[in-house]
Amino acid sequence: MTQTPQLFDMTGQVAVITGGGRGIGEGIARSFSEAGAAVVVAARRVDEIETVATALRADGGRAIAVTTDVTDDDAVEALAQAAVDEFGSLSTWVNNAGGSPMRMPLSELPREEWDRTLALNLTSVYVGSITAARHIRATAETGSIINISSGAGSGPVPGSAHYGAAKAGTNSLTWTLSAELAPHIRVNGVAPGAIPTEVMLKAVGKNEDQLDELLDEWNIPLGRLGTPQDIGAACLYLASNAASWVSGEILRVGGGAKPR
Ligand code: NAD
C-alpha cells in the first residue's frame, strides 16, 4: 500500500496553471511545485509569471513561465506544447484564469462585458480542457484537469449573473468531461470562497485595508478570509494520487458552510 506522503507527492508530474502569475493561481503553482511537480506558469502579464517561476526555481523547483492569453486558442495550444517541449510530458492542467471585476444587475450589464466574461470564464475552460486532454493522452499514462469555479456558479449572487452563468457552465463541463475523459483523465473543480485577491477586491469595491470589514460582512464560520494556499492545498489533493478515485466532483473551499 502507498504511504500517505507518497500519495500527495507530485514528483514526475508536469502541471500547467493558467492565471498563475498572482492570486489563487500563484498559490496553486507553489503547492504543486513544493510537492515535486514541474510547473508551467501561464498568464498574460509576463513580469508576474516570470517572478513566480523565478521564485519557484529559487526554492528548488522546476518551473517556466509562458505568456498566454487563455481566450486565444492558438496561444493555449502553444502553452500545452511548451510544457511538453520543456518537460517531456503533460499530466495536470488547471483552468484557473478568470474572474469578473464588474458587478451590476444583468439588465444594466453592457453586452460586451457578458461576452468578455463568458470568453474568459467558460470558453477558455472548454478550449483549455480539450487541448490539455489531447496532450495528456499523448504524453502521460494518467492525468487530471482541475477547473476553478465559484460559489456564484451554484446559487444566486445579485450583480454577478454573467460571472455566475459562466461558472455554472464550468461546473457542467467538469461533470460531463469527467465522464467523457474517464478512465484516463480525472476532471474536478474547486469552488473557492472569499480570497482577497486583486480581482475579488475590485469586484466588491474594497482595498487591502478593508479586509476586516469584508470578514464582518461575509460572516465566515471559520473566522477568517481564505488564502491562495488554501486553494493550492485543495488542488494538490485533487491532482495527486490521493484523489485517484475522485472525478467529477466540485470541492467547495470556503471557510465553512453558513447556517441557514
Ligand atoms: P487574480 O486577478 O488575482 O488572478 C487572475 C489571474 O488570471 C492573473 O494571473 C491574471 O493575469 C490571469 N488572467 C486574467 N485574464 C487572463 C487571460 N485572458 N489569459 C491568461 N491569464 C489571465 O484573481 P483570483 O482571485 O486569483 O482568481 C483566480 C480564479 O479564482 C478565477 O477563476 C476566479 O473566478 C476564481 N475565484 C476567485 C475567488 C476569490 O475570492 N478570489 C472566489 C471564487 C472564485
Residues whose N, C-alpha, C, O or C-beta is under 5 A from the ligand:
A	BS01	NAD	G19 G20 G21 R22 G23 I24 G25 A42 A43 R44 R45 T68 D69 V70 T71 N96 A97 G98 G99 I148 S149 S150 P192 G193 A194 I195 T197 E198 V199 M200
